[in-house]
Amino acid sequence: MACIARARRVGLALAVLAVGAASGDELQDAVDRAAHAAMPRVIEWRRDLHAHPELGNREKRTAGIVAKQLRKLGLRVRTGVAHTGVVAVLRGKADRPVVALRADMDALPISEETGLPFASRVRTTYQGKEVGVMHACGHDAHTAILLGVATALASARDQLPGTVLFVFQPAEEGPPPGEQGGARLMLEEGAFDDPAPDAVFGLHVSAFQNSGEIGLVPGAAMASSDRLTVRVKGRGAHAGYPWRGIDPIPVASQILLALEALPARSVDTRVGSVVSFGMFHAGVRYNILPDEALLEGTIRALAPDVREQLHERIRRTAQGIAESAGATAEVLIDQGNSITWNDPDLVERIRPTLVRVAGHERVTEPLPWTGAEDFWRYQARVPGVFFFLGTNPPGVALGDAPPNHSSRFVVDEGALETGVRALAQLAVDTLSAPAR
C-alpha cells in the first residue's frame, strides 16, 4: 500500500509539473524584472554571509539575517527548525499547488586563501582544534540566491496561483559529532508538514562549469556517501627491532592502497565510484612502533548495487591484508547520504524553464558528481530536481579552477542572477501549470 500511495503522489506531482506554454508570460516577465532589481541586495547578502561563515548547527547569525529579510517580505516565518533552520511560507492567490525551494547555510572548517576583500577571517574550535571557517562550498551563494528568489516572488504574490515553501537548512555538510541535524532533522521537525509540497527544487554552485551555465542531470546526479573507518591492530615494539612486534603502519598503508584501488578493478567501472582516505593516524614517536593505526575516509557510489559491493569488498580486503601480516582490522562503515536522484521524466518537464532562463546552449548535461548531498531526503518525500549552477570565473580554465571545498574556491557573482531567475521561474511554472 505504501508503494501505491507513493506512486500516486508522484503521478499527481508530475501532472502538476506539466510545465510549458500555459505559464503566464506576464507573470514570468514580472518575476524576471523583480529578480534583476534584487541583485544588488543578493550580492550584498552573499558578501556579508561569506565574510561571516558559521559551521553546521551554529548558523545563528545567518539564520537571523534570513528570518529578518523574510519577515520584511511579509512571509510566515518559522525559526529554530533543526537547531538553526528557517522555514517560510509565501501564499499566493491559492493554497495549492505548493512548491518547495531549498538552500543550505553552513560553512566548512577551512582557512580561506582567496584574497577577496570580503574573505572570511573567522576562526572557531572544531573537534577540539582551532580552525578557520570558510564558505568553501558556496552555501553563502545558495542562501543569498534563495533570499533573492523570495524577494522576486513576494513582489508578485497576488499573481501566484499557489504557495511557495522556502527551506533554509543548516548542517548540510553534516552536524557536529554527537548531534543530529541537516535535512533529516528538518523533515522530522515538520519542514514539509505545513504546507506539504508537491515538488522540491534546489541548486548547487559549481566550479566545474562556466559561469551562468546550468547543469541538469537525469537520474543519479550526486553519489551516495559513507564514512569509512579502519582500525588496524598490531603489536608495539622498538623501531630498531620490528620483528619483535607487528607494525600496523605498513599494514594500514597496504590496506589504504588496496581499498582506494577497488573501484578500478572490483566493481563495475561504468558506474562512478570512489574510495578515498583523508586521515591516517598512527604513533607518537619516531622510534616506537605503535600498537595500532587508524584510517578514516569515504566511500562514494552512483548506483546502490555498486555501493553494496564496495562495502563487502572493503571488509574482505582489509581483514585479509591484516590477517596475512598477523594483525587485525576492524572495519566500520557509517552509511550517510544516499544517491541524489533526479527523476528523468521530471528533468525533461522542467528543462524548458531552465532553457528559457539560461539559453539552450547553456543548459548542459554534465557528468554526475561524486560529491554528495542530503537533498536526497527531500526527494524521498516528494519529486524533486537538484541542478548545478556554473560559477567558474570568466577567463579561468575549468581544469585550473579551485574546486568546491578548496581554500581558494571563488564564486563568480555574475552567475547569481541566473540562479535567482532559475529557481523563481521554476516556482512560477510549477504553480502555473495545468493539472492533467
C-alpha positions, 0 to 999 in steps of 0.5 A, spaced: 500 500 500 505 504 501 508 503 494 501 505 491 500 511 495 507 513 493 506 512 486 500 516 486 503 522 489 508 522 484 503 521 478 499 527 481 506 531 482 508 530 475 501 532 472 502 538 476 509 539 473 506 539 466 510 545 465 510 549 458 506 554 454 500 555 459 505 559 464 503 566 464 508 570 460 506 576 464 507 573 470 514 570 468 516 577 465 514 580 472 518 575 476 524 576 471 524 584 472 523 583 480 529 578 480 534 583 476 532 589 481 534 584 487 541 583 485 544 588 488 541 586 495 543 578 493 550 580 492 550 584 498 547 578 502 552 573 499 558 578 501 556 579 508 554 571 509 561 569 506 565 574 510 561 571 516 561 563 515 558 559 521 559 551 521 553 546 521 548 547 527 551 554 529 548 558 523 545 563 528 547 569 525 545 567 518 539 564 520 537 571 523 539 575 517 534 570 513 528 570 518 529 578 518 529 579 510 523 574 510 519 577 515 520 584 511 517 580 505 511 579 509 512 571 509 510 566 515 516 565 518 518 559 522 525 559 526 529 554 530 527 548 525 533 543 526 537 547 531 538 553 526 533 552 520 528 557 517 522 555 514 517 560 510 511 560 507 509 565 501 501 564 499 499 566 493 492 567 490 491 559 492 493 554 497 495 549 492 499 547 488 505 548 493 512 548 491 518 547 495 525 551 494 531 549 498 538 552 500 543 550 505 547 555 510 553 552 513 560 553 512 566 548 512 572 548 517 577 551 512 582 557 512 580 561 506 586 563 501 582 567 496 584 574 497 577 577 496 576 583 500 570 580 503 574 573 505 572 570 511 577 571 517 573 567 522 576 562 526 572 557 531 574 550 535 572 544 531 573 537 534 577 540 539 582 544 534 582 551 532 580 552 525 578 557 520 571 557 517 570 558 510 564 558 505 568 553 501 562 550 498 558 556 496 552 555 501 553 563 502 551 563 494 545 558 495 542 562 501 543 569 498 540 566 491 534 563 495 533 570 499 533 573 492 528 568 489 523 570 495 524 577 494 522 576 486 516 572 488 513 576 494 513 582 489 508 578 485 504 574 490 497 576 488 499 573 481 501 566 484 496 561 483 499 557 489 504 557 495 511 557 495 515 553 501 522 556 502 527 551 506 533 554 509 537 548 512 543 548 516 548 542 517 548 540 510 555 538 510 553 534 516 552 536 524 557 536 529 559 529 532 554 527 537 548 531 534 543 530 529 541 535 524 541 537 516 535 535 512 533 529 516 532 533 522 528 538 518 523 533 515 522 530 522 521 537 525 515 538 520 519 542 514 514 539 509 508 538 514 505 545 513 504 546 507 506 539 504 509 540 497 508 537 491 515 538 488 522 540 491 527 544 487 534 546 489 541 548 486 548 547 487 554 552 485 559 549 481 566 550 479 566 545 474 562 549 469 562 556 466 559 561 469 551 562 468 551 555 465 546 550 468 547 543 469 541 538 469 542 531 470 537 525 469 537 520 474 543 519 479 546 526 479 550 526 486 553 519 489 551 516 495 556 517 501 559 513 507 564 514 512 569 509 512 573 507 518 579 502 519 582 500 525 588 496 524 591 492 530 598 490 531 603 489 536 608 495 539 615 494 539 622 498 538 623 501 531 630 498 531 627 491 532 620 490 528 620 483 528 619 483 535 612 486 534 607 487 528 607 494 525 600 496 523 603 502 519 605 498 513 599 494 514 594 500 514 598 503 508 597 496 504 590 496 506 589 504 504 592 502 497 588 496 496 581 499 498 582 506 494 584 501 488 577 497 488 573 501 484 578 500 478 578 493 478 572 490 483 566 493 481 563 495 475 567 501 472 561 504 468 558 506 474 562 512 478 565 510 484 570 512 489 574 510 495 578 515 498 582 516 505 583 523 508 586 521 515 591 516 517 593 516 524 598 512 527 604 513 533 607 518 537 614 517 536 619 516 531 622 510 534 616 506 537 612 502 533 605 503 535 600 498 537 595 500 532 593 505 526 587 508 524 584 510 517 578 514 516 575 516 509 569 515 504 566 511 500 562 514 494 557 510 489 552 512 483 548 506 483 546 502 490 548 495 487 555 498 486 555 501 493 553 494 496 559 491 493 564 496 495 562 495 502 563 487 502 569 488 498 572 493 503 571 488 509 574 482 505 580 486 503 582 489 509 581 483 514 585 479 509 591 484 508 591 484 516 590 477 517 596 475 512 601 480 516 598 477 523 594 483 525 587 485 525 582 490 522 576 492 524 572 495 519 566 500 520 562 503 515 557 509 517 552 509 511 550 517 510 547 520 504 544 516 499 544 517 491 541 524 489 536 522 484 533 526 479 527 523 476 528 523 468 521 524 466 521 530 471 528 533 468 525 533 461 518 537 464 522 542 467 528 543 462 524 548 458 524 553 464 531 552 465 532 553 457 528 559 457 532 562 463 539 560 461 539 559 453 539 552 450 546 552 449 547 553 456 543 548 459 548 542 459 548 535 461 554 534 465 557 528 468 554 526 475 558 528 481 561 524 486 560 529 491 554 528 495 548 531 498 542 530 503 537 533 498 536 526 497 531 526 503 527 531 500 526 527 494 524 521 498 518 525 500 516 528 494 519 529 486 524 533 486 530 536 481 537 538 484 541 542 478 548 545 478 549 552 477 556 554 473 560 559 477 567 558 474 570 565 473 570 568 466 577 567 463 579 561 468 580 554 465 575 549 468 581 544 469 585 550 473 579 552 477 579 551 485 574 546 486 568 546 491 571 545 498 578 548 496 581 554 500 581 558 494 574 556 491 571 563 488 564 564 486 563 568 480 557 573 482 555 574 475 552 567 475 547 569 481 542 572 477 541 566 473 540 562 479 535 567 482 531 567 475 532 559 475 529 557 481 523 563 481 521 561 474 521 554 476 516 556 482 512 560 477 511 554 472 510 549 477 504 553 480 502 555 473 501 549 470 495 545 468 493 539 472 492 533 467 
